[in-house]
Amino acid sequence: MLKKLIFSAAVFTGLAAAIATPVKADEFLVSNDENDLSTLTTLSAASESLEALTQTMDQTVTKVSKAHTAKTAKKAPAKAATKAPNKADQLISTAKKYLGVPYVWGGTTPAGFDCSGFTSYVYREALGIEIGRTTWNQIASGQHRSLDQAQVGDLIICYGGDHVGIYLGNGQVLHAPQPGESVKVSALTDLSANYALNYI
């Protein structure tokens, strides 16, 4: 495309130089010589060619400009579309769907959960991660860290390993508490929490 524009510019310059050669109007009016008529015809043709060339160049520049603008516009949305929820956000979003599900001892489905049945189900559904069925399985498979290092999505081990929930951040835990209750949010300080487990 650049070569075409340079060639067109060269032709344009040559024609402009030809037209710019001074010719007296009265010479054309006075003389009927064939050479003079030929020169007038040549200049007229050159003028028409120059006008056509100018239109072609304008159209080419417009097309290139539009193509560049369209290409740039297509790239912008792609950047915005790349942002996706992180694993902790996915996990918490999934866990919150089950607020209010009743506690059922040994329960591992949305029909009813016990504490570790709830945590294992949420990790499997949200992230495809198997963390073990029981609290003790989960303690053995997760990466231990202190409560002050707990991150959103970590498991919180409570009562020396007899209970587990999912950390929401800001001192809150989502868990299936005990018979007669449902999946709910409790304060970390109300659960005799011991440490956190990380899987993500």
C-alpha positions in Angstrom: 0.0 0.0 0.0 2.8 2.4 0.9 4.5 1.7 -2.5 1.3 2.6 -4.3 1.0 5.9 -2.4 4.7 6.8 -3.2 4.1 6.0 -6.9 0.9 8.0 -6.9 2.7 10.9 -5.3 5.5 10.8 -7.9 2.9 10.8 -10.7 1.1 13.7 -9.0 4.4 15.7 -8.8 5.2 15.1 -12.5 1.8 16.2 -13.6 1.9 19.3 -11.4 5.2 20.3 -12.9 3.8 19.9 -16.4 0.8 22.1 -15.6 3.0 24.6 -13.9 5.0 25.3 -17.1 3.9 28.9 -18.0 1.8 29.1 -21.1 0.4 32.4 -22.4 -3.4 32.2 -22.9 -3.2 34.6 -25.9 -0.8 32.2 -27.7 -3.6 29.6 -27.8 -6.2 32.2 -28.9 -4.0 33.6 -31.7 -2.5 30.5 -33.1 -4.3 27.6 -34.7 -1.1 25.7 -35.1 -1.6 21.9 -34.6 1.2 21.8 -32.1 -0.5 24.4 -29.9 -3.8 22.5 -30.1 -2.0 19.3 -29.2 -0.4 21.0 -26.2 -3.8 22.3 -25.1 -5.3 18.8 -25.5 -2.4 17.3 -23.5 -2.8 19.8 -20.7 -6.6 19.2 -20.6 -6.0 15.4 -20.4 -3.4 15.9 -17.7 -5.7 18.1 -15.7 -8.4 15.4 -15.8 -5.9 12.7 -14.9 -4.7 14.8 -12.0 -8.2 15.2 -10.7 -8.9 11.5 -11.0 -5.6 10.7 -9.2 -6.4 13.1 -6.4 -9.8 11.4 -5.9 -8.1 7.9 -5.9 -5.6 9.1 -3.3 -8.3 10.6 -1.1 -10.3 7.3 -1.3 -7.2 5.2 -0.5 -6.3 7.3 2.6 -9.9 7.2 3.8 -10.0 3.4 3.4 -6.6 2.9 5.2 -7.8 5.2 8.0 -11.1 3.3 8.5 -9.3 0.0 8.4 -6.9 1.1 11.1 -9.7 2.5 13.3 -11.7 -0.7 13.0 -8.7 -2.9 13.9 -7.9 -0.7 16.9 -11.6 -0.9 18.0 -11.6 -4.7 17.8 -8.6 -5.0 20.1 -10.1 -2.9 23.0 -13.0 -5.2 24.0 -10.6 -8.2 24.1 -8.7 -6.6 26.9 -11.8 -6.0 28.9 -13.1 -9.5 28.3 -9.9 -11.1 29.8 -10.8 -10.3 33.4 -12.4 -13.3 35.0 -13.3 -14.0 38.6 -10.5 -15.5 40.7 -10.8 -18.9 42.4 -11.7 -17.5 45.8 -14.5 -15.4 44.3 -15.9 -18.5 42.5 -15.7 -20.5 45.7 -17.5 -17.9 47.8 -20.1 -17.3 45.2 -20.9 -21.0 45.0 -20.9 -21.4 48.8 -23.4 -18.6 49.3 -25.9 -20.4 47.0 -26.4 -22.9 49.9 -27.2 -20.5 52.7 -30.3 -21.9 54.5 -29.7 -25.5 53.5 -30.5 -27.6 56.6 -27.8 -29.4 58.6 -28.0 -33.2 58.1 -25.4 -35.4 59.8 -23.4 -37.2 57.0 -25.1 -35.0 54.4 -23.1 -34.3 51.3 -25.7 -32.7 48.9 -27.9 -29.6 48.7 -30.7 -31.6 50.3 -28.7 -31.4 53.5 -25.0 -30.9 54.6 -22.9 -31.6 57.6 -19.9 -29.3 58.0 -17.3 -31.2 56.0 -19.9 -32.5 53.5 -20.6 -28.8 52.8 -17.0 -27.7 52.3 -16.1 -30.7 50.1 -19.2 -30.2 47.9 -18.5 -26.5 47.4 -14.8 -27.0 46.5 -15.8 -29.8 44.0 -18.6 -27.7 42.4 -16.8 -24.4 42.2 -13.2 -25.4 41.4 -13.3 -29.1 40.6 -11.0 -29.8 43.6 -11.3 -32.9 45.8 -10.4 -32.0 49.3 -11.6 -35.1 51.1 -15.0 -36.0 52.6 -14.3 -35.6 56.3 -12.8 -32.8 58.4 -9.8 -35.1 59.1 -9.3 -35.8 55.4 -9.4 -32.1 54.7 -6.9 -31.4 57.5 -4.5 -33.9 56.0 -4.7 -32.5 52.5 -4.7 -28.8 52.9 -1.8 -26.4 53.5 -1.9 -25.2 57.2 -1.6 -21.6 58.1 -2.3 -19.4 61.1 -5.6 -17.6 61.5 -4.0 -14.2 61.0 -2.8 -15.5 57.6 -6.2 -16.8 56.5 -7.3 -15.8 53.0 -10.8 -15.7 51.6 -11.7 -19.2 50.5 -9.6 -21.0 53.1 -11.1 -23.6 55.3 -11.2 -22.8 59.0 -10.7 -25.7 61.4 -12.6 -25.3 64.7 -12.9 -27.1 68.0 -9.7 -29.0 67.6 -10.8 -30.5 64.2 -14.4 -31.3 65.0 -15.8 -28.6 62.8 -14.9 -26.8 59.5 -16.2 -23.8 57.5 -15.2 -21.6 54.6 -13.6 -18.2 55.4 -15.3 -15.2 53.9 -12.9 -12.6 55.1 -13.5 -9.9 57.7 -13.6 -12.4 60.5 -16.6 -14.3 59.0 -17.1 -18.0 58.3 -19.7 -19.7 56.2 -20.5 -23.2 57.6 -23.1 -25.9 58.2 -23.2 -25.6 62.0 -25.1 -28.4 63.8 -28.4 -30.4 63.9 -31.5 -28.0 64.0 -29.6 -25.3 62.1 -28.9 -24.4 58.5 -25.9 -23.2 56.5 -25.1 -19.8 57.8 -22.5 -17.1 58.4 -20.9 -16.9 61.9 -18.1 -14.8 63.4 -14.7 -16.4 63.5 -14.5 -15.6 67.3 -17.7 -17.6 68.0 -16.3 -20.8 66.6 -13.2 -21.6 68.7 -11.2 -21.5 65.5 -7.7 -23.1 65.5 -6.1 -22.5 62.1 -6.7 -22.2 58.3 -6.3 -24.6 55.4 -5.4 -23.4 52.0 -6.1 -25.3 48.7 -6.0 -22.6 46.0 
